[in-house]
Amino acid sequence: MVEVAGNPIKKFIVKQFLPLGFCFAVVLALLFPAPGDALYSLKVNGWKIITTINMALIFFIFGITLETSELKAAMKGYKVLLLAIVTILFVTGLTGFIFINMDFKPMEFGYGLAIFACVPTSLSSGVSLVIQGYGNAALALLMTVATNIIGIFISPLVVTMILASAIKNIKVNAADLVIKLGVSIIIPLIVGKGVRELWTPALKFAKKYKVPLYLINQFQIVMIVWQTLSHSRHELLKQKFYDILFAIMGAIGQHFFFLVIAMVIAWIAPFLKLRMQDSERKAFIIMCSQKSLPTAAVIISYLPGGPTKDEMSHETPAEQEGQSQGLGDLGLVAIPCIVFYVMQVFIDAFLANGWASKYEKGQALQDKYADQLAELAKLDPDAPSLVEPAANGIGSGADGTDAPATSEVHLGMVDNPEPGDNAALLGSNPQPSDGAGAAAALQISAAK
């Protein structure tokens, strides 16, 4: 989470900037759609200028705040990373075949959910929630980077395959989509990372102004939502309330579906000889259930609009012959994606809070019996420790002492971690459970 010094109102605005921004964007788009629609429609040679700039800024900031040391530390869990890439880009992506064939009215809502299933994991909210739940934040960050880069090449192909299965004569230029995503993602990311590594003032700037950079990043997402809703405002107001409600419920159900898929895969992983530490499992579940709204918005904005199957059904066969079918109003296609993006933060926050509560209870029991455990260790030095040591070097300082390792998470999500939390940010230390505390108490009684 973002830690900000200052008054409670300032802290609240920073931490809740994205949902507050979404609310403002919705109201502004519904009441005054003209400015947002004008920006959305601004094109040069087929390129949507403002949307591309928004996306480029998101990934430039992502690059300039990206810690190389975190990625190197996370590579120790490369097997979990590979499984996450397959799950995010292929397993959940191919569920798009389910959503595109659901009976949504208008059909654009189903198209939106199908496309959203194909995109990479979220950029910042997922890592923030992994930190909140004492998961492996470095691994979560690596999942974000890897899937968003690989997704440039995979997502357009999967989207094209899914849309072609349900939409007759649709023309999607997958190669063009790859180029546009590359310009929007790869180039800004490389430039941002290069500036950070090669120009010392940029590195100092990124560290000093993490919170403002974080807010600028979130503002770009709000801008994309505002432009998209402004463009589709006319069509949105024509829809029946229960159709919109069905789309909202579909987006929420889709996220729960992805959570179940991630949990099932994490559960069967040991049977495939892939053992996950608890912190890795948390990162896997959160990141594999989340999706990136900016990437989805860019893909949608460059897909062909035009008449849908329902609209073409009113035409004669002769009129339909050879006519290319489109996705309809692209703003409507984006609406379930926006709902999914907002709801994934709230739903996963409950999950992360539950994990954090369990971890903190275990830590409290361990701290309570710390002296007694130390005495037991002196009485029988060869006995196995009740408190498992930190792994992968986490929990020991550079000099070999017990000082916790530091972890600076991108986009300013963690500025001032609580004492003892730093090891948890990288997530390698096993987490004590209530059962471990009870066992300690029993052994202490026996010793006395």
N, C-alpha and C positions, 0 to 999 in steps of 0.2 A: 504494500500500500504506500501511498505518498505521505511522507512525513513533512509537515510544514510548520515552522515556527510562526507564532502570531496568535491573533484572537480566534475564538471558536468559529466565528462566521467565515473567516478566511479559510480555515481548515476544512470546513464543511463544503465550501464552494469548490475547492481544489479536488477533494476526494470524490465529490458527486458531480464533477464538471460534465461528464459525458451524459448521464441521464437528464441533468438540467438543460444541457445544450440540445438534446433531442426534443424535450418538451417545447423549448423556445422555437426550434426549427419547425415543428409540426404546426404550432400556432401561427407563425409567420407565413408558412407555406399556404395554409388554408385561408388566411385573411388577405395576404398580399402576395399572390403567386407570381406576378409579372417579373420582378427582378430575378428571382431564382430560376424561372423558366428561361429567361433571356440568357443567363449564364450557362444553363444546361444545354441550350441549343447552339451555343457558339462553337462553330466548327471551322477547321481549315484543312482541306484535302482529306476529309473523313476523320480527322483527329478532333476529339472533344477537348478543347483547350483547357478549360478550367478544371475539369475532372482529372485530366492528366497532370496538371500542376499540383492539385491536391494530393494525388497519389505519390508523385515524385517527392513532395515535401515530407510525407509520412515516412518514406523509406530513406530519405536523406538523414532525417533526424534519427531514425532507427540505426543507421550506419554510424553516425557521429557519436552516438552514446553506447555503442556496442563494445563490450569488454572481451578482448581476445582471451584473457586468462580464464574467464568463465567457460568459454567454449572448449578450451583445452581440458579443463577439469571434467567437463561433461562427457568427453569422448571415452572415458573409462566405462561408461554405460552404453557403448556403441550398439550392442545387441538390442537393447530396449529401444534405442533410437531407430534402428532399422525396422523393428516391428511397428513403431509409431508411424513411420513414413508410409508403410504399406497400409496400415489401418486408416490413416487420415486421408490419403490420396486415392486409395483403391476400395477398401472395404466399405467405409462410409460413403465414398464417392459413388459407388455402383448402386447404392440404395436410391439414387436418383430415379432409377427405373420404376421404383414403387411410387414415388410422389408425383411423377409426371403423368401417371395413369389413374390418379385419384380424381374423384368427381368434384373438382372445385368449380365454382362459378363466381367470377369469370375464370377462364382457364389459365389466365396469366398467373394467378396465385400458385397453382400447381407447378407451372414452369419455374417460378421463382424458387420454390423449395427444392426442386430437382437440381437447379443450377447451384444453389447454395450448398448442397450436399457435396459438390465436386471440388470446392475451393479449399485452400490450405487452412491451417489453424489460425486462431486470432493472434494479433501482434503483441498486445500488452496486457489485456484483461486476464488472459489465461495464466501468464507468468505471475501476475500479481496475486491471483487466487491460489496458485501453488505455494507461493511464499506464505500466504495467510494460513494455509493448512499444514505448514511445516514440511512441505515436500521438497523435492530436488529441483530448485529453481534454475540451476545451471543447465540441467538436462532439459527442462522445459524451454529454456531460451534457445538451446540448440535445436529442439524440435521445431520451434518457430522459424528459425533461420533456414533450416534444411527444407522444410515443407513449402515455405513461401518461394524459395529459389527453384526447387525441383517442380513445384506446382505450375510455374510459368510454362513448362513444356507439357506437363501431364494434364492439367485441368482443362485447357481448351480442347484437347482430344477427347476426354471423357464427356465433357459438355456436348460436343458435337455428336458423339455417338448416342447419347441419351436423347437429345432433341430430335435427331433423325429417326429414332425408333417410334416416335409418336406424332411428329409433325411432317406432313407430306410436302415434298418439294422444297423443304427449307434449305436455304443456301447459307452455310456458315463457313467462312474462310478461316480455318484453324491456324494456318500459317500466319495470317494477318493478326489474329488474336495473340499469338505467341510474340510477334514483334512488338505489338502495342504494350503487352504486359512487360516485356523485357525493357522497353524504354521507360515504363512507369515504375519498375521495381529494381531490376538489376543495376542499371546505370546509376540511379540515385544512391542505391545502397553501397556500391563500390566507391563512388565519389565521396560519400559521407565517411565511410571507413578509412579511405585513403587520406582524407583531410585530417582525420583524428590522429592517424599514425605518423603522418609526415610533417605536420605543422603543429608545433608545441602549443602556440596560443589557442588553437582550436580545441586541443585536449583540455586545457585549463578552462576554457569557456564552457565546454560540455559538462565538466564536473561542477563548475560554479553555478551554472544556470540550468540544472537538471529539471527543476520544477517548471520554469517557464517553457522549456523545450517540450516537456511532457504535455503541457496545456496546448501549445501550438499544434502538436501532433493530434491531440484529441479534437481540436477545433477543425482540423481538416476533415475528420470523419463526420462531424456535425455539418460542415459545408456540403459534403456529398449527399447526406440525407436531405438537407434543405432544398438543394437543387432538384433532386429526384422527386420529392413530394410536390414541389412547386409545379414541375412539369406534368405530373399526373393528377393534380388536384381536381380538374374538371371531371375526369373519368372516375376518380375515387368517390366523389360526391354522388355519382349516379348509381353506385352499387348499393344493394340492399344490406341493411345492418347485419342480418344473420349470416350473409355470405362473408362479410368482413370478419365477423366473430369466428366463423368456421376456419378462415385462413389463419387467424391468430391462434386458435386452438391447435391447428395443424402445425404451426411453427413451434409451439411449446412441446407438442407431442414428438416432433422430430428431434428436439434436443434430448428429451428423455430417452428416446430410442437410441441415440448415439451414446448416451451415458451407459445404457444397458449393454450395448455392443462392446464398449471399452472395458467395462467391468468383467464381462464374460471372457474376453480375450486375456485380460490380466489374470483371471482365475485359472484358465487352462494353460497359461504360459509355462508353469513348472512342469507340466506333463510333456511339454515340448523341449524340455531340458533348458529352459530359459528362466532362471530364478531372478525375480525382482526384489530388491530391497523395498521396504515399506515406503520410503520417500520416493523411490523411482515409480512405484505403483501409483502413488498419488499424482505425480506429474503426468504419467501415461493416461490416466483416466480423465483428468481435466483437459489436457491438450487434445486428446483424440475425440472429445465430445464438442469442442468449440470450432467455430469457423470464422473466417476473416470477411467482414463486411466491405472494406475498401476493395479487396480483390474481386469480390462478387459484383460490386457496383461497376467496376471497370469492365468486366466481362459482359455484363448486361448492357452497358451503354454502347458497346460495339457490336451487339447482336442485331439481326434484322428485325425491325418492327413489322408493321403492316397487318393485313387481315389474319385473324385466327381461323381455326377450323369451324367454330360456331358462326363466325361472320360469313365465311365462304359457303356455308350450307344453304344460305338464302339465294345463292346464285345458281344459274342453270349450269348443267354439265359443260356446255360449250364455253361459258364464261370462265369456268374453273380450269379448263384445259390449258395446261402449260403455265398457269399462274402460280407464282411462288408464294407459299404460305409463310407467314411470319409469326412473331410472338405476341402481336397486338400492341397494347400500350406498355412500353418498357418501364414506365413509372410504377404501374400496377405490379409488374413482375418483381420489382425491388421491394415492395411493401412487406411480404412475409420474411424476406431476408433481414430487414430492419427489425421486425418483431423478434425474430430468432436471436439476433445479436444482443438486443436489450435484455431479453429474458435469460440468456445463457449466463449473464453476469449475476443476476439475482438468484437463479437456481443454484449455480455452482458456489455462490457465497455461503449458502446454507450448508452445503457439503463440506466446504473448507472450514467453516466454523465448527462443525462437528468433529472433524479431524483435530483441529487445534485444541478443542476442549479436552479430548482424550489424551493428547500429548501433554498438555499442561498439568492435568491431574497426575499423570505418571511422573512428571518432573517434580511435582510437589511432594509426592510420596518418597521419591528418591532423596530429595533435599532433607525431608523430615528425619530420615533414618541414616543420614550421611555419616554421622559420628559412629553409630553402632556398626555400620558396614565396614568402616575403617578398622574398628577394633577386631571384627571377625577376620579381616584380612591379615592382621598381625598374628592372631592365634594360629591360623592355618594358611601360610603363604601359598601353598601348593593347590589350595582349593580353587575351583573355578569361580571367577568373579560374578557377583549378582548384577553388576552394572557393566554392560557390554562396552568395550572400548570403541572410540570413534574410528571409522574406517577411512581409507583413502587419504589419510593425512589431515582430515578435518578434525578440528578440536585441538590441534597443537600449533603453536606459533612457529615462526620461521626459525627460532632459536631452539626448538625442541621442547619448550615449556608448554604449560597447559593453556596458554592464551588462545582464545578462539580465532579461527581464521576469518579474515574479513571477506565480505561479498558485496560488491557494488552492482546493483541490478540496473539494467538499461531503462531509459526514459524516466529516471528519477523515482522509480516506484519505491525504493527503500533508501532513505537518506540517513536515518538514525535508528537502526535496529535496537531493540531492547537488549540489555545484557544477556548473553548466553544464547541469543537467537542466531548469531552469525553462522554457527556450524549448521544449524537447521536450514539456513538459506541454501546452502549447497547440498544439504540433505543426505549426507552419507552416514550419519550416526543412527543406529537402530533406536527405536523409540520404546521406552519402558511402558509397560501396561500396568493396570491396576493389579493384575495377578502377580506381577513381579514384585510390587510393593508389598502385597500380602505375604508372599513367600519370604521376603526379607524379614518381615515382622515375626513370622514363625521361627525362623532360624535365630533371630536375636533372643526371643524368649527361651529357646532351647539352650543357647549359650549361657544365659543367666542362670 
